[in-house]
Amino acid sequence: MVSDMAADLRAKQASAERATDLALPPRLRAILEAEYPRFSDAEMARRRAAIGNLIPDALFVQHINHVPLARRLAAPAEVAWGGGSSIAAAVAALQRRGARADRVGVIGPMTFEPRRL
């Protein structure tokens, strides 16, 4: 098991080294070398302003071990573990906040058919 993990780490490091050999323009190089590629603070502010006060920022993460990283990447959104069902957690939060059934939106890929409540 440990040897498998070490081999996986070596493969990831080799892949990262190959990526740094790419001939990229400076603006793309900066994205590649960033700790976590993400939108700038200015772009996130622009996006939040575009949706105004339509929704409070909230993110429900299905796997509890993903919560710490999600909190770093999705700041300043409210990030929480979704428990047994992130959909059920989101529905409960919407109900607590008084959301109307015809006024709920989702940003990002989400298929609802297998997750009916």
N, C-alpha and C positions, 0 to 999 in steps of 0.2 A: 504494500500500500504506500509506504513512504517513498519507495523507489519510483512508483508510478507518479506520485506528486512531484518528485524532483525532476523526472523526465518531462512532465507537463510544464513545469516552471522553465526548464531549459528551452523547450520549444517556443514558449511565449516570449522569452527573452530574445531568441534568435529571430523571431518574427518582428519584434520591435526594432531590432538592429537593422533588419532589411528595410523596414519602413523609413528609417532615418537616412538610408542611402538614396531615397527618391530625390529627383531633381524637382523641387517645388518652389514656386514663387514665395517671397518672404511672408505674405499674408497667410498663405496656406501652411507654411512651415510653422508659424506661430500657433496655429490651431492644432497641428499635430503634436507640438511640444508642450502644449498646455497640460496641466495636471488632469483636467477633465474637460474635453472639448464641450463648450456650451456657449449660449448667447451672452453677449456683453450685458452689463448692468443697464446700459442705456437702451439696448434692444428689448430687454425684459420689461423695462419701465414703459417703453412704447407699446408693447403688446398688452400689458395690463391696462394702460390708459385706453386702448382701443376697445376693450370689452367693458370698461368702466366699472360700475358697481353691480353689474349683472350677476356676478357670482363671487362668493368668497373663495379664496384659494385653498383647496383641500386636496390631499392625495392619500388614498388608502392603498397600502402596499400588501400584497398577498403573502409574501414570505417574510417572516419576522427578522431574519438575518439581513434583509435588504433595507430595513428601516434606517439604520445609521447613515448609509451612503445616500439614500433618498433625501434625508434631512439636509445633507450637505449640498446636494445637487438641486433640490427644489426650494431652497430658502428663498423667500420667507414664507412659503406655503405651510399650512398646517399639515404635517405628515404623521400618519398613524398606521399601526398594523391593522389590517382588515379582519383579523381573526379567521374563523373558518370560512368566511365569505366576504371578500372586499365589496361585492355588490350589496350584500345585506348591510354591511357597515355604512356604505354610502347612502343607502335608502334610509336607514335609521337617522343618520346625520341630517339628511334633507327633511325628514319628518320633524325633527327637533327644531330645525330652522324655519319651519312653516312653508316649505316649498310647495308649489302647486303642481299637480300632475301634468299640466300642459305647459309648464315653464321650466323644464329640466333639460340641460344640455350636457354633452360629453365632448371633451377635446381629446383627440387621439383615437387610435384603433380600439374598437370594442365590439365584440359580438355578443348579443344578448340572448339569442335563442337557447343555448345550453344553460343559461343562468336564470331561468325564470324563477320568480319567488312564489 
